[in-house]
Amino acid sequence: QGGHFSWDKYLKETGASAAPAHCFRQGATPPVNEFKAGMKLEAQDPRNTTSTCIATVVGLTGSRLRLRLDGSDNKNDFWRLVDSSEIQPIGNCEKNAGMLQPPLGFRLNASSWPMFLLKTLNGAEMAPARIFHKQEPPAPEQNSFQVGMKLEAVDRKNPHFICPATVGALRGVEVLVTFDGWRGAFDYYCRYDSRDIFPVGWCSLTGDNLQPPGTKAVLPKTLGCLSDGSEGTAMHPMPGQPPGQRGRKPGRRKAKLTGPWGQKGA
Ligand code: MLZ
């Protein structure tokens, strides 16, 4: 739970502060996850958001579900919070006069979809309606993030990971999520009310495994955990670093991260 990373120590050492809870579109306590692997539900196809598909819970992590669309492959799993409005009990689509659709990349001939649907639902364990949450938490009225605030965020390139991050910039209703220790390689802009960003401490409440920061660190010069001037144990160089914007130039004053949050990438 939370690995060896300690926000307490990290915030002290970085002199940063956590974005207050009211900035986020997340409840004060994470939503209870009563789903089980194997349960089926309806989900919007993330690659074709007008389609409602059948999905199977293939994993659980904290308040999130790892979902796989029935009839799809195992390369396009996606994660949703249990209180996401993008998941519904089976039957909801039909109730609203909709039609269940094959996922983008349906592995069979389109004409076999009706029979596939019948078979996939026959005898399936359907997630009961009572374990769904009635609604998503309301969005805060405005973007009240500030540059420099810390948070926990889904790494959208590796969406099973939630990682320590910092608000890098603000752009109207958008927030630049920058991942600590990764020199920009995983950064993205999202709306301030995105469900992919969480207050500091979220993962320790849900039981999610918060990843430690990377070792391609952008650290204040005064940081107590900088030591011998050698490169840390980062996995590989990060592409796309705009010169002079973030981090150190290669070959200059490199930092080794020896803090209590560990040194391993993933
Ligand atoms: N170990 C992998 C994943 C990095 C995840 C970073 N998250 C901000 C890599 O080095 O690509």
Residues whose N, C-alpha, C, O or C-beta is under 5 A from the ligand:
A	BS01	MLZ	D155 N158 C163 F179 W182 F186 M235 G265 A266
